[in-house]
C-alpha cells in the first residue's frame, strides 16, 4: 500500500471551520489531525491515508501539499517502544506487558494506536497526577473533553468507581476509548460521545458537572472556556492541559474572565518542552 499525507497551514481563527469541513473525510476512514505550530498559530492540518487520494482531492484545493510516507507500521513501532511506567497512583501498561506492576497501584491498560493518549506525554501525566489529589466527594459528575484513547476517563472511573462521561471530535477516537474502557473493566462506568466539546444533547443534559477535564491544546481550550463555565456548578473544577508553559498564563486569564480562579498548577517536561497542567475552580 502507498501511504501519504496532505497538509496545509492555516491561521488559528480558521482552524475550527476548516476541521469541521473535513469531518466527512474522518467519517470515511481518513485520519484528520491538527496541531499548533507556534503560540497563537498558525495551525497545521494534516490528512493521512493510503492509496486512493480521490475523496480527499475532491474536497481540498491546490494550496494543500502532498507527501509520500515510508511504508512503516507506525502503530507497531509505537507499541514496541511503549514500556510500562508509574504515574501518581496508576501503573500504565500496554496489553503485551501485564507483569511487574508495583504493589498498591491501579493498572491502566492502554495500547499505542491512532487515538492520542498513552500517558507518556507530560500533559497526560500531569492530569493523572492532579486527578489523584482531588476529593472523590467533589467529583461525582466528571466529564473528559477530547478524550482521545480514553485514558483520563478510565483513570477517573478506576480511581473513584463512579460514572464518567467523555467526548471527542474524532469518531475513531470514541471507538478506541470504548474499547479501552472494556479492556480496563470499566465499560459500564464510561460513556463516550462523538462531539466537539460538550456539544451533544447527552452531554449538555448531564450538566452541571463537578469536574471538566480537557487535555487538548491552548486554542481549543480558549474557545471552550465559556461553555465550560456554563456547564460547571459553582465550586466545580476545570482540569486543563495540553499547554506549553508559555501559553498557560493567557489561558488562565481567559478562564478568569468567565468566573474561574486558579487553584494550582503542575509543570512537567517531555523531551525539550515544558508543559503545564492547570486546576481552576469556578467561583
C-alpha positions in Angstrom: 0.0 0.0 0.0 1.1 3.6 -0.7 0.8 5.8 2.4 0.6 9.6 2.1 -0.4 12.7 3.8 -1.8 16.1 2.7 -1.2 19.1 4.8 -1.8 22.9 5.0 -1.0 25.6 7.5 -3.9 27.9 8.4 -4.4 30.9 10.7 -5.7 30.0 14.2 -9.0 31.7 13.6 -9.7 29.5 10.6 -8.7 26.1 12.2 -12.1 25.1 13.6 -14.1 25.8 10.5 -11.6 24.0 8.3 -11.6 21.0 10.6 -15.4 20.8 10.5 -15.3 21.0 6.7 -13.1 17.9 6.7 -15.3 15.8 9.0 -16.8 13.7 6.1 -13.2 12.5 5.4 -12.9 11.3 9.0 -16.2 9.5 8.7 -14.8 7.9 5.5 -11.8 6.4 7.2 -9.1 9.1 6.7 -7.2 10.4 9.7 -7.5 14.2 10.1 -5.3 15.8 12.7 -4.3 19.4 13.6 -1.5 20.9 15.7 -0.4 24.3 16.8 2.9 25.3 15.2 3.5 28.3 17.5 1.8 30.3 20.1 -1.4 31.9 18.6 -1.0 29.9 15.4 -0.7 29.1 12.7 -2.1 25.5 12.8 -1.1 22.6 10.6 -4.0 20.4 9.4 -3.0 17.0 8.1 -4.9 14.3 6.4 -3.4 10.8 6.3 -4.5 8.0 4.0 -3.4 5.1 1.8 -3.7 4.5 -1.9 -6.8 6.3 -3.3 -6.5 10.1 -3.0 -9.7 10.8 -4.9 -12.0 11.6 -2.0 -9.5 14.0 -0.5 -8.7 15.7 -3.8 -12.4 16.3 -4.2 -12.7 18.5 -1.1 -9.3 20.3 -0.9 -7.7 22.9 -3.2 -4.3 23.3 -4.7 -2.9 25.1 -1.7 -2.6 21.8 0.1 0.7 20.0 -0.1 1.2 16.2 -0.6 3.9 14.0 0.9 4.5 10.3 0.4 5.2 8.4 3.6 7.5 5.4 4.2 5.9 2.0 4.4 6.2 1.7 8.2 3.7 0.2 10.6 3.7 3.2 12.9 1.3 1.6 15.4 3.5 -1.4 15.7 6.6 0.8 16.1 4.8 2.8 18.9 3.8 -0.4 20.6 7.3 -1.8 20.7 8.7 1.4 22.2 5.8 1.8 24.8 7.0 0.4 28.2 5.0 0.4 31.5 5.5 3.2 33.9 4.0 4.5 37.2 2.4 8.0 37.5 0.6 9.0 40.6 -1.4 6.0 41.8 -1.5 4.5 38.4 0.6 1.9 36.5 0.2 2.5 32.8 1.0 -0.6 30.6 0.3 -2.0 27.1 -1.5 -5.2 26.6 1.6 -7.2 25.8 3.3 -6.3 29.1 1.0 -7.2 32.0 3.5 -8.4 34.7 5.6 -6.4 37.1 3.1 -3.9 38.4 4.2 -2.4 41.8 2.0 -3.2 44.7 -0.8 -0.8 45.5 -1.1 0.8 42.1 -4.2 0.9 39.8 -3.5 -0.7 36.4 -4.3 1.3 33.2 -4.1 -0.9 30.1 -3.6 1.4 27.1 -2.2 0.3 23.8 -0.4 2.8 21.4 -2.7 3.4 18.5 -4.4 6.0 16.3 -6.1 7.8 19.2 -4.0 10.2 21.3 -3.1 9.3 24.8 -0.9 6.5 26.2 0.0 8.5 29.3 3.7 9.1 28.4 3.3 12.7 27.4 3.8 15.4 30.2 0.2 16.7 29.6 -1.4 13.3 30.3 0.9 12.6 33.2 0.1 16.0 34.7 -3.6 15.2 34.5 -3.2 11.8 36.1 -1.2 13.2 39.0 -3.7 16.0 39.5 -6.7 13.7 39.5 -5.2 11.7 42.3 -5.2 14.8 44.6 -9.0 15.5 44.2 -11.6 14.6 46.8 -14.0 12.0 45.3 -16.9 13.6 47.1 -16.3 16.7 44.9 -16.1 14.8 41.6 -19.3 12.9 41.4 -20.2 14.2 37.9 -17.0 14.3 35.8 -16.5 14.6 32.1 -13.4 14.2 29.9 -13.5 16.5 26.9 -11.2 15.5 24.0 -10.9 12.0 25.5 -8.6 10.5 22.8 -7.8 7.0 23.9 -10.0 7.5 27.0 -7.1 7.1 29.4 -8.2 10.0 31.7 -11.9 8.9 31.8 -10.8 5.4 32.5 -8.5 6.6 35.3 -11.3 8.5 36.9 -13.6 5.6 36.7 -11.0 3.3 38.3 -9.9 5.8 40.9 -13.4 6.9 42.1 -15.5 3.9 41.0 -18.2 6.2 39.6 -19.7 7.0 36.1 -17.6 9.2 33.8 -18.7 10.8 30.5 -16.3 11.6 27.7 -16.3 13.2 24.2 -14.0 13.6 21.2 -14.5 15.2 17.8 -12.9 12.1 16.1 -15.3 9.2 15.8 -12.4 6.8 15.6 -11.1 8.1 19.0 -14.5 7.5 20.5 -14.5 3.9 19.3 -11.0 3.4 20.7 -11.9 4.9 24.0 -14.9 2.5 24.3 -12.6 -0.5 23.5 -10.1 0.7 26.1 -12.8 1.1 28.7 -13.8 -2.5 28.1 -10.2 -3.7 28.3 -10.0 -2.0 31.7 -13.3 -3.5 33.0 -15.0 0.0 33.3 -17.2 -0.1 30.2 -20.3 0.1 32.5 -18.9 3.3 34.1 -17.6 5.1 31.0 -19.8 6.6 28.3 -18.1 8.3 25.3 -19.8 10.5 22.7 -18.8 12.0 19.3 -18.9 15.8 19.9 -16.9 19.0 19.7 -16.5 20.0 23.3 -19.8 19.4 25.1 -21.9 19.9 22.0 -24.2 17.0 22.0 -27.6 16.6 23.9 -26.4 13.8 26.1 -23.5 15.9 27.5 -25.5 19.1 27.7 -28.3 17.4 29.6 -25.8 15.9 32.1 -24.7 19.3 33.3 -23.9 20.9 35.7 -20.6 19.0 36.2 -18.4 18.8 39.2 -15.3 18.4 37.1 -14.4 19.0 33.5 -11.1 17.5 32.3 -9.7 18.7 28.9 -6.2 17.7 27.8 -6.3 19.3 24.3 -4.5 22.5 23.1 -4.4 26.1 24.0 -6.6 27.3 21.2 -9.5 24.9 21.7 -9.3 25.4 25.4 -9.8 29.1 24.9 -12.7 28.5 22.5 -14.4 26.2 25.1 -14.0 28.5 28.1 -17.5 29.9 28.0 -19.2 26.6 27.5 -17.1 25.1 30.4 -18.2 27.9 32.6 -21.9 27.4 31.9 -21.6 23.6 32.3 -19.8 23.6 35.7 -21.6 24.0 39.1 -20.4 26.8 41.4 -17.3 25.4 43.1 -16.7 22.9 40.4 -13.3 22.5 38.8 -11.7 22.5 35.4 -8.5 20.5 34.9 -6.8 21.8 31.7 -3.7 20.5 30.0 -2.1 20.4 26.6 -0.4 23.8 27.3 3.2 24.8 26.9 4.3 26.8 30.0 4.4 30.0 28.0 0.8 29.6 26.9 -0.6 28.9 30.3 -1.0 32.4 31.6 -3.1 33.5 28.7 -5.4 30.5 29.0 -5.7 31.0 32.8 -6.6 34.7 32.2 -9.2 33.8 29.7 -10.9 31.5 32.1 -10.7 34.1 34.9 -12.9 36.3 32.7 -15.5 33.6 32.8 -15.5 33.3 36.6 -12.7 30.9 37.3 -9.8 31.2 39.9 -6.6 29.3 39.5 -6.0 26.8 42.4 -2.7 25.4 41.4 -0.6 24.1 38.5 1.9 21.3 37.7 4.8 21.6 35.2 6.3 18.5 33.6 8.7 18.0 30.7 8.5 15.9 27.5 11.7 15.9 25.5 12.8 19.6 25.4 9.4 21.2 26.1 7.8 22.2 29.4 4.1 21.6 29.7 1.7 23.0 32.3 -1.5 21.4 33.8 -3.9 23.9 35.4 -6.5 23.3 38.0 -9.1 26.0 38.2 -12.3 26.4 40.3 -15.5 28.1 39.2 -16.4 30.8 41.7 
